[in-house]
């Protein structure tokens, strides 16, 4: 099939490359000339494992091209909207500027029967509004939410754990004839994963728009729950990692995402739960999502508590102390620093008088652009040289595998703050380190 992908950021670039890998002819469109030039050259404009190799492979086939001209999307059977929906400045609601602009610019190039499939995470009701905007074109608007994990995006696109189609329905909830035709188009787009047994959920557009934000809200709730338990563990001398292990054996709960520490960040969970709350308020059901306010608050408290922990190991003050922060990305296998807990803590400590040096295997350039006042180092050993305290803030494998003796040879004081609860306390303490972590004695 011929497919257009509108918006070639993290979601769009991965989706475009993967659709070409599945055999489709794909045109990616974005207004950012530098991004398009990089993608045309087969270069990923951000760090994502496996994407550079995929881009090189599919670009060589001629099935994947990129353009800054929306007219290049003309003639495609399906158009995927993959633009960003950031948090509105000073508010909780999602900023739909890019979604609306992409839709307006695409409209002149649509034909009756074309499928416009939204993948961006949007407030419920957006698809219906866009459908009204595009009604005169004869195109059919559907919602096909994405479920990518940064660091695993290529795998998650080529081998998704589920596919969701949100199709237009009539007053009785029955899919319209246009919706049935759109489903057939999507079935052809995703023929390979469907043939491999990927579960398919076919529903209405409203439900499809809720799926991603509901999933992210559930994950955020689970993470904040165990971090709330960490607060109780600190007050009682209990160990939150053992608590998580014990309750995680319950199949109704599960161990995944029960890892206490600095909490969640990135470009999805924080802004998505806030936008969800804002939309609930607009719909008059704010009480239904009131609990998400506390989820957000628990998450942010972890960052403040980590600064307090640094102060404790520095005997009451971090003023003038040298702090090494290992990690800048919000998670490993990514260079994304949006709402990064690691950088948030680093900046807070610097503002409170500490001399902070940050390192990260992939995210230094992005971190320096976001926080130019921080100091940066290329390696953990370089960042830790002369440090009074070391904070493991992003659980990159190379930080989890650090040798406490080798690191201890370069620091001024052996004080380790394990912000992700991934180190072995006994190993570090036996090497002479003071080891502290959130929710552990």
C-alpha positions in Angstrom: 0.0 0.0 0.0 1.0 3.6 -0.2 1.0 5.2 3.2 1.8 8.7 4.4 3.0 9.5 7.9 2.4 13.0 9.0 4.9 14.0 11.7 8.3 12.4 11.8 9.3 12.8 15.4 9.8 9.8 17.7 6.5 8.1 16.9 6.3 9.0 13.2 9.9 8.2 12.2 9.6 4.8 13.8 6.2 4.1 12.4 7.3 5.2 8.9 10.4 3.0 8.9 8.5 0.0 10.3 5.7 0.3 7.7 8.3 0.3 5.0 9.9 -2.8 6.6 6.4 -4.5 6.3 6.6 -3.8 2.5 4.5 -0.7 2.1 5.5 2.4 0.1 5.8 5.2 2.8 6.2 8.9 2.6 7.0 10.7 5.8 6.1 14.4 6.1 7.3 16.9 8.6 7.9 20.7 8.7 11.3 20.4 10.3 13.8 20.6 7.5 16.8 19.4 9.5 14.9 16.3 10.7 13.7 15.5 7.2 17.3 15.9 5.8 18.6 13.5 8.5 15.9 10.9 7.8 16.4 11.2 4.0 20.1 10.4 4.7 19.1 7.4 6.6 20.1 8.9 10.0 17.9 8.7 13.1 17.5 12.2 14.6 17.2 10.7 18.1 18.6 7.6 19.9 16.5 4.5 19.5 18.1 1.0 19.5 17.7 -0.7 16.1 16.3 2.4 14.3 19.5 3.4 12.4 19.9 -0.1 11.0 16.2 -0.2 10.0 16.3 3.2 8.4 19.4 2.2 6.4 17.8 -1.1 5.3 14.4 0.3 4.2 15.8 3.5 2.6 18.0 1.3 0.3 14.8 -0.4 -1.0 13.3 2.9 -2.2 10.1 2.2 -0.2 10.8 5.0 2.3 11.1 8.7 1.5 10.6 11.9 3.4 9.5 15.4 2.5 8.6 18.8 4.0 5.9 19.2 1.4 2.5 17.9 2.4 1.6 17.5 -1.3 3.8 14.4 -1.2 1.1 12.6 0.8 -1.4 12.9 -2.1 -2.5 9.5 -3.4 -1.8 7.5 -0.2 -4.5 5.0 0.8 -3.9 5.7 4.5 -2.5 8.7 6.3 -1.2 8.3 9.8 -1.2 11.4 12.1 1.8 11.1 14.4 2.5 14.6 15.6 3.1 15.6 19.2 0.5 16.5 21.8 2.6 18.2 24.5 1.2 19.7 27.7 -0.1 23.2 27.3 2.2 25.7 29.0 0.8 26.7 32.4 -2.1 24.2 32.1 -2.7 20.4 32.4 -4.6 20.0 29.1 -3.0 18.7 25.9 -1.9 21.2 23.3 -3.5 20.1 20.0 -2.0 22.8 17.9 0.1 20.3 15.9 -2.8 17.8 15.4 -5.0 20.6 14.1 -2.4 22.0 11.9 -1.5 18.6 10.4 -5.2 17.9 9.7 -5.7 21.3 8.0 -2.6 20.9 5.8 -3.5 17.4 4.8 -7.1 18.1 3.9 -6.5 19.5 0.4 -4.8 16.3 -0.6 -7.4 13.8 0.6 -9.7 11.8 -1.6 -13.1 10.3 -0.8 -12.5 6.9 0.8 -9.0 7.8 2.1 -8.3 6.7 5.7 -6.9 9.2 8.1 -5.7 7.2 11.1 -4.7 9.1 14.2 -1.9 7.6 16.3 -1.2 10.7 18.5 -2.4 10.5 22.1 -5.3 13.0 22.3 -8.1 13.9 24.6 -11.3 11.8 23.9 -13.5 13.7 21.4 -10.6 14.8 19.2 -11.2 12.2 16.5 -14.9 13.2 16.2 -13.9 16.9 15.9 -11.3 16.1 13.2 -13.9 14.0 11.4 -16.2 17.0 11.2 -13.3 19.1 9.9 -12.6 16.7 7.2 -16.2 15.7 6.3 -16.2 17.6 3.0 -13.1 15.6 1.8 -14.9 12.3 2.0 -12.1 10.8 4.0 -12.8 8.5 7.0 -11.2 9.4 10.3 -10.3 6.4 12.6 -8.1 6.2 15.7 -5.3 3.7 15.9 -3.4 4.5 19.2 0.3 3.7 19.6 1.8 1.7 22.4 5.5 2.2 21.9 8.1 1.9 24.7 11.1 4.0 24.2 14.1 1.7 23.8 11.8 -1.0 22.3 9.9 1.1 19.7 11.0 -0.8 16.6 10.1 -4.2 18.2 6.8 -2.8 19.5 5.8 -1.6 16.1 6.7 -4.7 14.1 5.5 -7.1 16.9 2.8 -5.2 18.8 1.2 -6.7 21.8 -2.2 -5.5 20.5 -3.7 -3.4 17.7 -6.7 -1.1 18.4 -9.0 0.3 15.7 -11.4 3.0 16.7 -14.0 3.2 13.8 -16.9 5.5 13.2 -20.2 4.1 14.4 -23.9 5.0 14.0 -26.3 6.0 16.8 -26.8 2.3 17.7 -23.0 1.7 18.1 -22.7 -0.2 14.8 -19.7 0.4 12.6 -20.7 2.5 9.6 -20.0 1.3 6.0 -17.2 3.8 5.8 -15.8 2.4 9.0 -15.9 -1.1 7.6 -14.0 0.0 4.5 -11.5 1.8 6.8 -11.0 -1.4 8.8 -10.2 -3.3 5.6 -7.5 -0.8 4.8 -6.0 -1.0 8.3 -6.2 -4.8 8.1 -4.1 -4.6 4.9 -1.6 -2.2 6.5 -1.1 -4.5 9.5 -1.5 -7.8 7.5 1.9 -9.1 8.8 1.4 -8.6 12.6 -2.2 -9.8 12.3 -1.1 -13.0 10.5 1.4 -13.5 13.3 -1.5 -13.6 15.8 -1.4 -10.0 17.2 -4.7 -9.5 19.1 -7.0 -7.0 17.5 -9.6 -4.8 19.3 -12.1 -3.2 17.1 -14.2 -0.5 18.8 -15.6 3.0 18.5 -13.4 6.1 18.2 -14.1 7.3 21.7 -13.0 4.0 23.3 -9.9 3.9 21.1 -8.9 7.4 22.2 -9.2 6.4 25.8 -7.1 3.3 25.6 -3.6 4.9 25.6 -4.3 7.4 28.4 -6.1 4.8 30.5 -3.1 2.4 30.0 -0.6 5.1 30.9 -2.7 6.2 33.9 -2.7 2.6 35.2 1.1 2.3 34.8 1.6 5.6 36.6 -0.7 4.5 39.4 1.3 1.2 39.8 4.6 3.1 39.9 3.3 5.7 42.4 1.7 3.1 44.5 5.1 1.3 45.2 6.7 4.7 45.8 4.0 5.5 48.3 4.9 2.2 50.0 8.5 3.3 49.9 7.6 6.4 52.0 6.0 4.0 54.6 9.0 1.7 54.5 11.3 4.7 55.2 9.2 5.5 58.2 9.2 2.0 59.6 12.5 0.5 58.6 11.0 -1.9 56.1 12.5 -2.8 52.7 10.4 -1.7 49.7 12.2 -4.1 47.3 11.3 -7.1 49.5 7.7 -5.8 49.8 7.4 -5.5 46.0 8.8 -9.0 45.5 6.3 -10.4 48.0 3.2 -8.7 46.6 4.4 -9.2 43.0 3.9 -12.9 43.3 0.2 -12.3 43.4 -0.9 -12.9 39.8 -3.6 -10.2 40.2 -0.8 -7.7 40.9 2.4 -8.8 39.2 6.0 -7.6 39.8 6.4 -5.4 36.7 6.4 -1.7 37.3 6.7 -2.2 41.1 10.2 -0.7 41.2 10.4 2.1 43.8 12.8 4.9 43.1 12.8 8.3 41.5 9.6 7.7 39.7 8.4 8.2 36.1 9.2 10.9 33.6 9.5 11.3 29.9 7.2 12.7 27.2 4.2 10.5 27.8 3.2 9.4 31.4 3.4 12.8 33.1 1.7 14.9 30.5 -0.8 12.2 29.6 -2.2 11.7 33.1 -2.4 15.5 33.5 -4.3 15.9 30.1 -6.6 13.0 31.2 -7.5 14.9 34.4 -8.1 18.1 32.4 -10.3 16.4 29.9 -12.3 14.7 32.7 -12.9 18.2 34.2 -14.2 19.4 30.8 -16.5 16.5 30.6 -17.9 17.2 34.1 -16.4 13.9 35.6 -13.3 15.3 37.4 -14.1 13.2 40.5 -13.5 10.0 38.5 -9.9 10.9 38.0 -9.2 12.8 41.2 -6.9 10.1 42.4 -4.5 10.9 39.6 -3.6 14.2 41.3 -2.1 12.2 44.2 -0.4 9.9 41.7 1.3 12.9 40.2 2.1 14.3 43.6 3.7 11.1 44.9 5.8 11.0 41.8 7.1 14.5 42.2 7.7 14.0 46.0 10.3 11.3 45.1 12.5 13.9 43.5 12.4 16.1 46.5 13.1 13.1 48.8 16.2 12.2 46.8 17.6 15.7 47.4 16.8 15.3 51.1 18.7 11.9 51.1 21.7 13.6 49.5 21.6 16.2 52.3 21.5 13.5 54.9 24.5 11.6 53.6 26.4 15.0 53.4 25.7 15.6 57.2 23.0 18.1 56.8 24.1 20.3 53.9 24.9 19.9 50.2 26.2 23.5 49.8 29.6 23.3 48.2 29.5 19.5 47.9 30.4 17.8 44.7 27.7 15.6 43.4 28.0 13.1 40.5 24.6 12.2 38.8 24.8 9.1 36.7 22.0 9.4 34.1 20.2 12.2 32.4 17.7 10.4 30.2 14.3 9.7 31.9 15.0 6.0 31.2 17.8 3.8 29.8 18.0 3.1 26.1 16.8 6.6 25.3 18.2 10.1 24.9 14.9 11.6 25.9 15.3 14.1 28.7 11.7 15.4 28.8 10.5 15.6 32.4 13.5 13.5 33.4 13.7 12.8 37.2 17.4 12.6 36.9 17.8 16.1 35.6 15.2 17.4 37.9 17.1 16.2 40.9 20.4 17.4 39.5 19.0 20.9 38.9 17.4 21.0 42.4 20.7 20.1 44.0 22.6 22.7 42.0 20.1 25.4 42.9 20.6 24.5 46.5 24.4 25.1 46.3 25.9 21.8 45.2 28.4 21.4 42.4 26.7 18.9 40.1 28.3 16.9 37.3 26.0 14.8 35.1 26.8 12.0 32.7 24.8 9.8 30.4 25.7 7.3 27.6 23.3 9.0 25.1 21.5 12.0 26.4 24.3 14.6 27.2 23.6 16.7 24.2 19.9 16.9 24.9 20.5 17.5 28.6 23.0 20.3 28.0 20.4 22.0 25.7 17.8 21.7 28.4 20.0 22.6 31.4 23.1 24.5 30.2 24.0 25.6 33.7 24.9 22.0 34.7 28.3 20.5 34.2 28.6 17.3 32.1 31.1 14.5 31.8 31.5 11.7 29.2 31.9 8.8 31.7 30.8 7.8 35.2 34.4 7.8 36.4 35.0 11.3 35.0 31.7 12.6 36.6 32.6 10.9 40.0 36.1 12.3 40.2 36.4 14.1 43.6 32.6 13.7 44.3 31.3 13.7 47.8 28.2 11.8 46.8 27.2 9.7 43.7 23.6 9.4 42.6 22.5 6.6 40.2 19.6 8.3 38.6 19.0 6.4 35.4 19.5 2.6 35.4 21.7 2.2 32.4 23.4 -1.3 32.3 26.8 0.3 32.6 25.8 2.0 35.9 24.2 -1.1 37.3 27.5 -3.0 36.6 29.9 -0.4 38.1 32.8 -1.7 40.2 32.5 -0.1 43.7 36.3 -0.4 44.2 37.1 1.2 40.9 34.6 4.0 41.5 35.8 4.3 45.1 39.3 5.1 43.9 38.3 8.4 42.3 35.7 9.9 44.7 36.3 12.1 47.7 33.8 10.2 49.8 32.2 6.8 49.3 28.5 7.8 49.4 26.2 6.1 46.9 22.5 7.1 46.5 20.8 4.4 44.5 17.9 6.3 42.9 16.6 3.2 41.1 17.1 0.4 43.7 19.2 -1.6 41.2 22.5 -2.0 43.0 23.4 -4.7 45.5 23.7 -2.9 48.9 25.8 -5.6 50.5 28.4 -5.4 47.7 28.7 -1.7 47.9 28.8 -1.6 51.7 31.4 -4.3 51.8 33.5 -2.0 49.6 33.3 0.7 52.2 30.5 2.7 50.7 27.6 4.4 52.5 24.7 3.1 50.6 21.2 4.7 50.7 18.1 4.2 48.5 14.5 5.3 48.6 12.4 2.9 50.6 15.2 0.8 52.0 16.8 0.7 55.5 
